[in-house]
């Protein structure tokens, strides 16, 4: 696919089509824990018979070649060579016409701790092949633009044997599967084990009945029902909204305990991390239920946006992931509250992707180079990729978007497509020139948008001129940034709170651009970037009184929430800098949460203070070095002020938001619980934890249990509740992941690293399980002041465990290393300790290329 340098850097510019056409793949797996045999037959033909080329196949170091034939004959060994992770058959040994390449290899699934390729999870065989895992199964052109039909035979005495496509044969100890839709190797899947199915069916709009199964371990059947409900909703929604119908006779989902990803969209056989399938009121929170619903939808939606149309190469990853994230966001908005979903998506974008854009790991949604593709499954590819599609939809309108998507599906079904293909269908369907818009895909960084106002009153009506300036800071390897197309949604609100100009979208295309509004009777308040119409950082001169006005009167839910957020950040930044704090936020938020007509989930979002990382980011963007301890103290002080000022109102709300009757994970009940839990977090700061202790003792659902436990731990209490939770759920891996995570996350900062270290010494800290490792290391990383402790204890603890994990599972080590992503923001003492920790990791002999790439880029940012 690409050429490489000595550092194994892959370049988009080096792409060339694979020199052979692969029409079909037949595989036989003879499963064994330590010596699985894989027999593969590839029907190949040279793409250009008049220009003979070598046949190069990918194959991991753990793949043992046992035999190889071409059209049944063994080639001269002089024409077959293996170097690193490739197997090359020279052109001299290959026919100039179609031929059959057959291989037999041996692999050891039990030794596969990296969980790439075929591995074993609790006695169950399973696979993970995206991005480049298939090469750890057999020798193959392991790239997304090589697509073939698959026929798979599985020989094993295990009771359930699954692969992609439709079942075409079943006998004692054998199962056969055929996938008629050509697919790349990264979408291959196999599962074999002792499993039981929760089954249902779905009838498509054309009348085909599809068998649906969610496969789980025996005993977990009662926790798989919600996943099945979510799947059926997803199938119906994709037909109604996008006109996409499912195309096989069966759709299988399997829950796996040991899984590096959240889930994987393999054609007809989705493999899921068990935490995104299994749910019951006693073990899963409202957030878990919503996440399960969204991820089930996401992986199902990939059937068309990722499987039927895949990406030509891994540089185009955001084509399938950004589009599918956007689709699952639309789905969740329709299933739940669209306003709340939009705010939550923006919160996640700012917390992860903006941080990425502002640091050493910044890259465009479509990068032009990479060293290790697994390091590019990032917020930029996923979340920013979705934002770019949202901007496209806003610019072309709902009808234009639907025409473009219909054209995309019709034109590219069965293709491995590119960003250029994607933009071309929008140009052809709508007549727009998207040359400038493409910069959103090719340029890294978050644009900084500045707005200035000029009001000119007049007897017959005033004129308001808005001047916008855009600038994108330099990012690694991209110092000069040209202007982008920025859709700016805004409305105008009169002094009495009435909207005088409804939402309209301004299209900014220049570095500096003005827009004029005439005939205004009085100077309005501008509500700008409604719905977060573009992923930019907005700067405007706005006092706290005007923010409070927008919080009270803005008709756009996002803009209203944003006004409250800015009020809170203004207060928190002032407090962290030792400056006087106005009462605007405390008073305004009291008026908002007293409004019983407002959605409880929206009120909960407004009541929840910005996180410490968000405060640090705002300070950094203002050119101020963040002090994690001062930020923590300021946030605690403001939370206590809120609780004391509105004690009576909060106490009434806590009672009023009680949900009666059996637990339901629907949006209405979840919204009430979210507001009640937000109130509890504040009240616990002044009531000694009495309410939280009572709630933990009487509730039967995990949402309230975890909320109560977290509130107590933040106050330095909750040990009895921790013991009780452990005693109840010691055998439940997913609940115990929460148990490990919440302790360092909610610990007082000075104790966070020691809490994490103590937990890491427990026998039940199964650190080789990705979920358990992420729970503990991620829990500490989420404790801003704890991870960035001035003594470096947080940095040292995480570095120690990254070095231990790297030789076992490089993907997980590399992803968790992003805890250090912002290390250069802080004071000299913290920077020195963080750099020392990173350099310790970099000095490890045999460090994986996954972790080496991440750590080296972060170290380079500080030099």
VENWOKA-V37377 format. One record per residue. N is the residue number from 0. RES is the residue in one small letter. OMEGA is omega in degrees with one decimal (* if undefined). BURIAL is b if it has 16 or more other C-alpha atoms within 10 Angstrom, else e. D_LAST is the distance of its C-alpha to the last C-alpha in whole Angstrom. Layout:
BEGIN
n;res;omega;burial;d_last
N;RES;OMEGA;BURIAL;D_LAST
N;RES;OMEGA;BURIAL;D_LAST
END
This chain:
BEGIN
n;res;omega;burial;d_last
0;x;-176.1;b;34
1;x;169.0;e;31
2;x;-178.2;e;29
3;x;174.0;e;26
4;x;177.2;e;24
5;x;178.0;e;23
6;x;178.3;e;20
7;x;177.6;e;23
8;x;179.5;e;22
9;x;-176.8;b;25
10;x;176.7;b;25
11;x;-176.1;b;28
12;x;-177.3;e;29
13;x;-176.1;e;30
14;x;168.4;e;33
15;x;-179.5;e;36
16;x;176.2;e;39
17;x;-172.6;b;40
18;x;177.8;b;43
19;x;175.5;b;45
20;x;178.3;b;47
21;x;-175.7;b;47
22;x;-179.9;b;50
23;x;178.5;b;51
24;x;174.8;b;49
25;x;-176.5;b;52
26;x;171.5;b;50
27;x;178.3;b;52
28;x;171.3;b;50
29;x;-166.5;b;52
30;x;173.3;b;50
31;x;-176.9;b;50
32;x;-175.1;e;47
33;x;-177.1;e;46
34;x;175.4;e;48
35;x;175.1;b;48
36;x;-179.7;b;49
37;x;177.6;b;48
38;x;-173.8;b;51
39;x;175.8;b;49
40;x;-177.4;b;51
41;x;175.2;b;50
42;x;-171.6;b;52
43;x;173.2;b;50
44;x;177.9;b;51
45;x;179.3;b;49
46;x;179.7;b;48
47;x;-176.1;e;49
48;x;-179.1;e;52
49;x;177.7;e;52
50;x;-175.9;e;48
51;x;178.2;b;48
52;x;174.5;b;45
53;x;173.2;b;43
54;x;-178.2;b;43
55;x;179.9;b;40
56;x;176.8;b;40
57;x;177.8;b;37
58;x;-177.2;b;37
59;x;-176.2;b;35
60;x;-179.4;e;36
61;x;179.8;b;38
62;x;-178.9;b;41
63;x;179.4;b;43
64;x;-178.7;b;45
65;x;177.4;e;49
66;x;178.7;e;51
67;x;175.9;b;50
68;x;174.4;e;53
69;x;-174.1;b;53
70;x;175.0;b;57
71;x;-177.7;e;58
72;x;177.6;e;57
73;x;-179.0;e;55
74;x;175.3;b;53
75;x;-179.2;e;53
76;x;179.8;e;50
77;x;-178.5;e;49
78;x;-179.8;e;48
79;x;178.8;b;46
80;x;178.2;e;42
81;x;179.5;e;40
82;x;179.7;e;36
83;x;-178.9;e;33
84;x;175.8;e;34
85;x;173.3;b;36
86;x;-175.7;b;40
87;x;172.1;e;41
88;x;-173.4;b;45
89;x;-177.4;b;46
90;x;-177.4;b;48
91;x;-178.1;e;50
92;x;-172.9;b;51
93;x;174.7;b;51
94;x;176.4;b;54
95;x;-177.4;b;54
96;x;178.0;e;55
97;x;179.2;b;55
98;x;-179.4;b;54
99;x;176.7;b;54
100;x;-179.3;b;51
101;x;177.7;b;51
102;x;167.4;b;49
103;x;179.6;b;50
104;x;173.3;b;47
105;x;177.7;b;46
106;x;-177.6;b;43
107;x;-178.3;b;43
108;x;-176.8;b;42
109;x;-178.6;b;42
110;x;-174.3;e;39
111;x;179.5;b;37
112;x;179.5;b;35
113;x;178.3;b;32
114;x;172.1;b;35
115;x;-175.2;b;34
116;x;179.6;b;38
117;x;-179.0;b;41
118;x;-178.6;b;40
119;x;175.8;b;43
120;x;179.8;b;42
121;x;176.2;e;45
122;x;177.4;e;47
123;x;173.7;b;47
124;x;175.2;b;45
125;x;-175.9;b;43
126;x;165.7;b;41
127;x;-172.6;b;37
128;x;174.8;b;37
129;x;4.1;b;34
130;x;-173.2;b;32
131;x;-179.2;b;33
132;x;-176.0;b;35
133;x;179.6;b;38
134;x;175.3;b;37
135;x;177.5;b;37
136;x;-179.1;b;41
137;x;175.8;b;42
138;x;-169.5;b;42
139;x;169.8;b;41
140;x;-169.7;b;40
141;x;-178.4;b;37
142;x;-169.8;b;36
143;x;-178.3;b;37
144;x;175.1;b;39
145;x;-172.5;b;41
146;x;-178.0;b;44
147;x;169.3;b;47
148;x;-177.9;b;50
149;x;168.8;b;50
150;x;-171.0;b;53
151;x;173.7;b;52
152;x;-179.7;b;54
153;x;176.7;b;53
154;x;-179.2;b;55
155;x;175.6;b;55
156;x;175.8;e;57
157;x;-170.7;b;55
158;x;-177.4;e;57
159;x;-177.7;b;54
160;x;-171.8;b;53
161;x;169.5;b;51
162;x;-176.6;b;49
163;x;169.4;b;49
164;x;-177.4;b;51
165;x;175.0;b;55
166;x;-178.6;b;57
167;x;178.6;e;59
168;x;-179.0;e;61
169;x;175.3;e;61
170;x;-178.7;e;63
171;x;177.2;e;63
172;x;-179.2;e;60
173;x;172.8;b;58
174;x;177.9;b;57
175;x;-179.3;b;56
176;x;177.6;b;54
177;x;175.1;b;54
178;x;-175.9;b;52
179;x;-177.3;b;53
180;x;179.1;b;50
181;x;-178.7;b;48
182;x;173.3;b;44
183;x;-175.2;b;41
184;x;-176.6;b;40
185;x;179.3;b;38
186;x;176.8;b;41
187;x;177.3;b;43
188;x;174.1;b;44
189;x;175.1;b;46
190;x;176.6;b;47
191;x;-179.4;b;50
192;x;177.2;b;51
193;x;-173.4;b;53
194;x;173.0;b;53
195;x;-175.2;b;55
196;x;162.0;b;55
197;x;-167.5;b;55
198;x;175.5;e;57
199;x;177.6;e;58
200;x;177.6;e;58
201;x;176.6;b;57
202;x;-177.0;e;60
203;x;-177.1;b;58
204;x;175.8;e;59
205;x;173.5;e;61
206;x;178.3;e;63
207;x;178.4;e;61
208;x;-177.6;e;61
209;x;175.8;b;57
210;x;-178.5;e;57
211;x;178.8;b;54
212;x;168.6;b;53
213;x;-175.2;b;51
214;x;-178.6;b;50
215;x;175.5;b;50
216;x;176.7;b;50
217;x;-177.8;e;54
218;x;-179.4;e;54
219;x;-174.7;b;51
220;x;-175.8;b;54
221;x;178.9;e;54
222;x;-177.7;b;51
223;x;-175.5;b;50
224;x;-178.3;b;53
225;x;176.7;b;50
226;x;178.0;b;48
227;x;177.3;b;51
228;x;-178.8;e;52
229;x;178.6;b;49
230;x;-178.9;b;49
231;x;175.9;b;52
232;x;-177.9;b;51
233;x;-178.8;b;48
234;x;179.1;b;51
235;x;-177.9;b;53
236;x;-177.7;b;50
237;x;174.2;b;49
238;x;-174.9;e;53
239;x;-171.0;e;53
240;x;-177.3;e;50
241;x;-180.0;e;49
242;x;-176.2;e;52
243;x;-178.5;b;50
244;x;178.3;b;53
245;x;-164.6;b;52
246;x;174.4;b;53
247;x;-178.7;b;54
248;x;-175.5;e;57
249;x;173.2;b;55
250;x;-177.5;b;51
251;x;171.0;b;50
252;x;178.3;b;47
253;x;176.9;b;46
254;x;-176.5;b;44
255;x;-178.1;b;42
256;x;-176.5;b;41
257;x;-173.9;b;38
258;x;-177.4;b;36
259;x;-176.5;b;32
260;x;169.6;b;33
261;x;179.3;e;35
262;x;-176.9;b;37
263;x;-168.7;b;38
264;x;-178.0;b;40
265;x;-172.8;b;42
266;x;175.9;b;45
267;x;-179.2;b;48
268;x;179.6;b;47
269;x;176.1;b;44
270;x;-173.1;b;42
271;x;163.1;b;41
272;x;-172.9;b;39
273;x;179.7;b;42
274;x;179.6;b;40
275;x;174.5;b;41
276;x;-169.8;b;44
277;x;-179.2;b;46
278;x;168.2;b;47
279;x;-179.1;b;50
280;x;-176.8;b;50
281;x;-172.0;b;50
282;x;-175.0;b;46
283;x;177.8;b;44
284;x;173.5;b;43
285;x;178.0;b;44
286;x;176.9;e;40
287;x;-179.7;b;41
288;x;179.9;b;44
289;x;179.5;b;42
290;x;177.6;b;39
291;x;-179.9;b;42
292;x;-177.0;b;44
293;x;-176.1;b;41
294;x;172.6;b;40
295;x;179.4;b;43
296;x;-177.9;b;43
297;x;-176.4;b;40
298;x;176.6;b;41
299;x;-178.8;b;44
300;x;176.9;b;43
301;x;-178.8;b;41
302;x;175.7;b;45
303;x;-177.1;b;45
304;x;-179.2;b;41
305;x;-178.8;b;39
306;x;177.5;b;42
307;x;170.4;b;45
308;x;-178.6;b;42
309;x;-178.9;b;39
310;x;-175.5;b;36
311;x;-179.6;b;36
312;x;-173.8;b;33
313;x;173.1;b;30
314;x;-178.4;b;28
315;x;-174.1;b;31
316;x;-178.0;b;31
317;x;178.4;b;30
318;x;179.9;b;34
319;x;-175.3;b;36
320;x;178.7;b;33
321;x;180.0;b;33
322;x;-177.9;b;37
323;x;172.7;b;38
324;x;178.9;b;36
325;x;179.6;b;37
326;x;179.7;b;41
327;x;173.8;b;40
328;x;175.9;b;39
329;x;-179.7;b;42
330;x;-179.4;b;44
331;x;176.9;b;43
332;x;178.9;b;44
333;x;-179.3;e;47
334;x;-174.0;b;48
335;x;-179.7;b;47
336;x;-179.2;b;46
337;x;-178.3;b;44
338;x;-179.3;b;43
339;x;178.9;b;41
340;x;-179.6;b;40
341;x;179.6;b;38
342;x;179.8;b;36
343;x;178.4;e;35
344;x;179.1;e;34
345;x;176.4;b;32
346;x;-179.6;e;31
347;x;179.7;e;29
348;x;-178.8;b;28
349;x;-176.7;b;26
350;x;-173.8;b;25
351;x;-172.1;b;23
352;x;177.3;b;23
353;x;177.0;b;22
354;x;178.3;b;19
355;x;-179.0;b;18
356;x;-174.5;b;18
357;x;-175.9;b;16
358;x;-175.5;b;13
359;x;-178.5;b;11
360;x;-179.9;b;15
361;x;176.2;b;16
362;x;177.8;b;19
363;x;172.7;b;22
364;x;169.6;b;26
365;x;180.0;b;26
366;x;177.4;b;23
367;x;178.6;b;24
368;x;170.0;b;22
369;x;174.9;b;21
370;x;-180.0;b;21
371;x;-173.3;b;23
372;x;180.0;b;25
373;x;177.9;b;26
374;x;-177.6;b;22
375;x;169.4;b;23
376;x;-165.3;e;26
377;x;175.0;b;24
378;x;178.5;b;25
379;x;179.6;b;24
380;x;-174.6;b;27
381;x;-171.6;b;29
382;x;177.5;b;29
383;x;174.7;b;28
384;x;177.5;b;30
385;x;179.0;b;33
386;x;179.5;b;32
387;x;178.3;b;32
388;x;175.4;b;36
389;x;176.3;b;37
390;x;177.1;b;36
391;x;-179.2;b;38
392;x;179.7;b;41
393;x;-177.8;b;41
394;x;-175.9;b;41
395;x;179.9;b;44
396;x;-176.6;e;46
397;x;-178.6;e;47
398;x;179.1;e;50
399;x;178.5;b;47
400;x;-179.4;b;45
401;x;178.0;b;48
402;x;-178.9;b;49
403;x;-179.7;b;46
404;x;176.1;b;45
405;x;178.9;b;49
406;x;178.9;b;48
407;x;-179.3;b;45
408;x;-179.3;b;47
409;x;-174.6;e;50
410;x;-168.5;e;48
411;x;176.0;b;45
412;x;-178.5;b;47
413;x;-177.2;b;47
414;x;165.3;b;44
415;x;-164.8;b;40
416;x;-179.0;b;39
417;x;174.6;b;36
418;x;177.5;b;34
419;x;176.5;e;36
420;x;-178.7;e;39
421;x;-179.6;b;39
422;x;-179.0;b;38
423;x;179.5;b;41
424;x;176.4;b;44
425;x;177.6;b;43
426;x;-177.9;b;43
427;x;-177.0;e;47
428;x;-173.5;b;48
429;x;-178.8;b;47
430;x;-179.6;e;47
431;x;172.8;e;44
432;x;-175.5;e;41
433;x;-179.9;e;38
434;x;-179.6;e;36
435;x;-178.7;e;34
436;x;-177.9;b;33
437;x;179.8;b;32
438;x;176.0;b;29
439;x;179.5;b;28
440;x;-170.5;b;28
441;x;-178.3;e;26
442;x;175.0;b;23
443;x;174.0;b;21
444;x;177.4;b;20
445;x;178.7;b;22
446;x;173.4;b;24
447;x;-177.0;e;25
448;x;179.0;b;29
449;x;179.2;b;30
450;x;175.1;b;34
451;x;-177.3;e;36
452;x;174.0;b;40
453;x;-177.3;e;43
454;x;177.6;b;46
455;x;179.9;e;49
456;x;177.6;b;52
457;x;-177.3;e;56
458;x;-177.0;e;59
459;x;-177.6;e;59
460;x;-177.4;e;56
461;x;179.3;b;53
462;x;176.7;b;50
463;x;176.3;b;46
464;x;177.3;e;43
465;x;179.0;b;40
466;x;-179.7;e;37
467;x;174.6;b;34
468;x;178.1;b;31
469;x;177.4;b;28
470;x;177.4;b;24
471;x;-178.4;b;22
472;x;177.0;e;18
473;x;175.6;b;16
474;x;-178.9;b;15
475;x;177.8;b;13
476;x;176.2;e;15
477;x;-177.3;e;17
478;x;-178.1;e;17
479;x;-178.1;e;21
480;x;176.7;b;23
481;x;-179.7;e;27
482;x;177.7;b;29
483;x;169.1;b;30
484;x;-179.1;b;33
485;x;174.0;b;33
486;x;-177.3;b;36
487;x;178.4;b;37
488;x;179.7;b;40
489;x;173.9;b;41
490;x;180.0;b;45
491;x;-177.5;b;46
492;x;-178.6;b;48
493;x;-177.8;b;51
494;x;179.0;e;51
495;x;178.7;e;53
496;x;178.4;b;51
497;x;177.8;e;53
498;x;-178.6;b;51
499;x;175.0;b;52
500;x;-178.6;b;50
501;x;-176.5;e;49
502;x;171.5;b;46
503;x;-176.7;e;45
504;x;173.6;b;42
505;x;178.8;e;41
506;x;178.2;e;39
507;x;-179.0;b;36
508;x;-177.5;b;35
509;x;176.7;e;34
510;x;177.3;e;31
511;x;-172.8;e;33
512;x;-179.0;e;37
513;x;177.3;e;39
514;x;-173.8;e;42
515;x;177.6;e;45
516;x;-174.6;e;48
517;x;172.3;e;51
518;x;-178.4;e;55
519;x;-177.0;b;53
520;x;179.4;e;55
521;x;-178.4;b;53
522;x;180.0;b;49
523;x;169.9;b;48
524;x;-176.1;b;44
525;x;171.8;b;42
526;x;-168.7;b;41
527;x;-179.0;b;38
528;x;179.4;b;36
529;x;-178.0;b;39
530;x;-173.3;b;38
531;x;-170.9;b;35
532;x;175.7;b;36
533;x;-179.0;b;32
534;x;-178.1;b;29
535;x;171.6;b;27
536;x;-175.2;b;26
537;x;175.3;b;29
538;x;175.9;e;29
539;x;177.8;e;33
540;x;-176.1;e;34
541;x;178.0;e;36
542;x;-176.0;e;38
543;x;178.9;b;39
544;x;178.8;e;42
545;x;175.7;b;42
546;x;178.4;b;40
547;x;176.7;b;42
548;x;179.6;b;45
549;x;177.6;b;43
550;x;-178.6;b;43
551;x;-167.1;b;46
552;x;-175.7;b;48
553;x;-179.5;b;45
554;x;178.4;b;47
555;x;-175.1;b;44
556;x;179.9;b;43
557;x;-178.3;b;39
558;x;178.2;b;39
559;x;177.0;b;41
560;x;-179.1;b;39
561;x;178.0;b;36
562;x;177.4;b;38
563;x;179.0;b;38
564;x;179.5;b;34
565;x;175.8;b;33
566;x;-179.1;b;36
567;x;-179.8;b;34
568;x;177.3;b;31
569;x;179.4;b;32
570;x;-176.9;b;34
571;x;178.8;b;31
572;x;177.7;b;28
573;x;-177.9;b;31
574;x;-178.7;b;32
575;x;178.9;b;28
576;x;179.4;e;28
577;x;-178.7;e;31
578;x;178.1;e;33
579;x;-178.3;e;36
580;x;177.4;e;37
581;x;-179.6;e;40
582;x;-173.7;e;42
583;x;-176.4;b;42
584;x;-177.0;b;40
585;x;-178.7;b;42
586;x;-178.3;e;45
587;x;-177.6;b;44
588;x;176.1;b;43
589;x;178.5;b;47
590;x;-177.4;e;49
591;x;-175.0;b;47
592;x;175.8;b;47
593;x;-177.9;e;51
594;x;-176.7;e;52
595;x;178.6;e;53
596;x;-178.6;e;54
597;x;178.5;e;50
598;x;179.0;b;48
599;x;179.7;b;48
600;x;177.1;b;44
601;x;178.2;b;43
602;x;178.2;b;44
603;x;177.8;b;42
604;x;-179.5;b;39
605;x;-177.8;b;40
606;x;-177.9;b;40
607;x;-176.7;b;37
608;x;173.2;b;34
609;x;178.9;b;31
610;x;-176.2;b;29
611;x;176.8;b;26
612;x;179.0;b;23
613;x;177.8;b;25
614;x;178.9;b;25
615;x;179.3;b;22
616;x;179.5;b;21
617;x;177.2;b;23
618;x;-179.9;b;22
619;x;179.2;e;18
620;x;176.6;e;20
621;x;178.0;e;22
622;x;-178.5;e;19
623;x;177.2;e;20
624;x;-177.8;b;17
625;x;174.2;b;20
626;x;-175.2;b;21
627;x;-179.0;b;23
628;x;179.2;b;25
629;x;177.8;b;27
630;x;179.5;b;26
631;x;-179.5;b;29
632;x;179.8;b;31
633;x;-179.3;b;31
634;x;178.3;b;32
635;x;-179.3;b;35
636;x;-179.7;b;36
637;x;178.2;b;37
638;x;179.0;b;38
639;x;177.5;b;41
640;x;177.5;b;42
641;x;-177.6;b;42
642;x;-178.1;b;44
643;x;-177.7;e;46
644;x;-174.2;e;47
645;x;-175.2;b;48
646;x;-176.8;b;50
647;x;-179.9;e;53
648;x;-179.4;e;52
649;x;179.2;b;49
650;x;177.1;e;52
651;x;179.9;e;54
652;x;-178.9;b;52
653;x;178.1;b;51
654;x;-175.5;e;54
655;x;-176.7;e;55
656;x;175.1;b;52
657;x;179.2;e;54
658;x;-179.5;b;54
659;x;174.8;e;58
660;x;-178.0;e;59
661;x;-179.0;e;57
662;x;172.6;e;54
663;x;-179.0;e;53
664;x;-177.4;b;49
665;x;-173.9;e;50
666;x;-175.7;e;48
667;x;180.0;e;51
668;x;179.2;b;51
669;x;179.3;b;47
670;x;178.8;b;47
671;x;178.8;b;49
672;x;-179.1;b;47
673;x;178.5;b;44
674;x;-179.9;b;45
675;x;-179.5;b;47
676;x;176.1;b;44
677;x;177.0;b;42
678;x;-179.8;b;45
679;x;-179.6;b;45
680;x;178.2;b;41
681;x;-175.7;b;42
682;x;-179.4;b;45
683;x;179.3;b;44
684;x;-177.1;b;42
685;x;-176.9;b;46
686;x;178.9;e;48
687;x;178.9;e;47
688;x;-175.9;b;47
689;x;-178.5;e;50
690;x;-178.5;b;50
691;x;178.8;b;47
692;x;179.5;b;49
693;x;-178.2;e;52
694;x;179.8;b;51
695;x;-176.5;b;49
696;x;-173.3;e;52
697;x;-174.0;e;54
698;x;177.6;e;52
699;x;-177.6;e;53
700;x;-175.2;b;50
701;x;179.3;b;46
702;x;-177.5;b;45
703;x;177.1;b;46
704;x;-177.9;b;46
705;x;177.8;b;42
706;x;-179.7;b;42
707;x;-179.7;b;44
708;x;179.7;b;42
709;x;179.3;b;39
710;x;-180.0;b;40
711;x;-179.6;b;42
712;x;179.0;b;39
713;x;177.1;b;37
714;x;-179.9;b;39
715;x;-179.0;e;39
716;x;172.0;b;42
717;x;-178.2;b;43
718;x;178.2;e;44
719;x;179.6;e;47
720;x;175.3;b;46
721;x;178.8;b;43
722;x;-179.4;e;46
723;x;-179.9;e;49
724;x;179.1;b;46
725;x;-178.8;b;45
726;x;-179.3;e;49
727;x;-167.7;e;50
728;x;-177.0;e;47
729;x;-177.9;e;46
730;x;-179.1;e;47
731;x;-173.2;e;46
732;x;-175.8;b;42
733;x;176.8;b;41
734;x;179.3;b;42
735;x;172.1;b;41
736;x;176.4;b;37
737;x;-179.3;b;38
738;x;178.6;b;39
739;x;-175.0;b;36
740;x;-170.9;b;33
741;x;-174.4;b;35
742;x;177.2;b;35
743;x;-178.6;b;31
744;x;-175.0;b;31
745;x;-178.7;b;33
746;x;170.0;b;33
747;x;-171.4;b;32
748;x;-177.7;b;29
749;x;-177.4;b;29
750;x;-168.4;b;31
751;x;-177.4;b;29
752;x;179.9;b;27
753;x;175.3;b;30
754;x;179.5;b;32
755;x;-178.1;b;30
756;x;178.9;b;30
757;x;179.1;e;34
758;x;-178.4;b;35
759;x;-179.4;b;33
760;x;-179.8;e;35
761;x;178.6;e;38
762;x;-178.0;e;40
763;x;170.0;e;40
764;x;-179.4;b;36
765;x;-169.2;e;37
766;x;177.8;b;33
767;x;173.4;b;34
768;x;-175.3;b;35
769;x;-178.9;b;32
770;x;-178.4;b;34
771;x;179.2;b;34
772;x;178.7;b;30
773;x;-178.1;b;29
774;x;-176.0;b;32
775;x;-177.1;b;30
776;x;177.7;b;26
777;x;177.7;b;27
778;x;177.4;b;29
779;x;-179.1;b;26
780;x;-179.4;b;24
781;x;175.9;b;26
782;x;-168.4;b;26
783;x;-178.2;b;24
784;x;178.4;b;24
785;x;178.9;b;25
786;x;-179.1;b;22
787;x;177.9;b;20
788;x;-174.2;b;22
789;x;-178.8;b;21
790;x;177.5;e;22
791;x;-176.0;b;19
792;x;177.7;b;23
793;x;178.6;b;22
794;x;-177.0;b;19
795;x;-178.7;b;20
796;x;-178.7;b;23
797;x;178.7;b;22
798;x;179.2;b;20
799;x;-175.3;e;23
800;x;174.8;b;25
801;x;178.5;b;22
802;x;179.1;b;23
803;x;-177.6;b;26
804;x;-170.2;b;27
805;x;-179.4;b;25
806;x;-178.9;b;27
807;x;-178.1;b;30
808;x;-175.5;b;29
809;x;-179.6;b;25
810;x;-177.5;b;26
811;x;178.6;b;26
812;x;-177.9;b;23
813;x;-178.0;b;21
814;x;-178.6;b;22
815;x;178.2;b;22
816;x;179.9;b;18
817;x;172.0;b;18
818;x;-178.2;b;19
819;x;-169.2;b;15
820;x;-174.2;b;14
821;x;-171.2;b;14
822;x;-176.6;b;12
823;x;-179.2;b;10
824;x;-162.7;b;13
825;x;-174.4;b;14
826;x;-173.3;e;15
827;x;-179.9;e;13
828;x;178.6;e;15
829;x;179.7;b;15
830;x;-178.7;b;11
831;x;-178.6;b;12
832;x;177.4;b;14
833;x;179.5;b;13
834;x;178.6;b;10
835;x;178.7;b;13
836;x;178.9;b;15
837;x;-179.6;b;13
838;x;174.5;b;12
839;x;178.5;e;16
840;x;-176.9;b;17
841;x;-176.6;b;15
842;x;-177.6;e;17
843;x;176.6;e;20
844;x;178.1;e;22
845;x;178.1;e;24
846;x;-178.1;b;21
847;x;177.4;b;23
848;x;177.1;b;21
849;x;-176.2;b;21
850;x;179.7;b;19
851;x;-179.1;b;17
852;x;-177.7;b;16
853;x;-175.9;b;15
854;x;-178.6;b;13
855;x;178.2;e;11
856;x;179.3;b;10
857;x;176.9;b;10
858;x;-178.6;b;7
859;x;-178.3;e;5
860;x;-177.9;e;6
861;x;-176.7;e;4
862;x;*;e;0
END
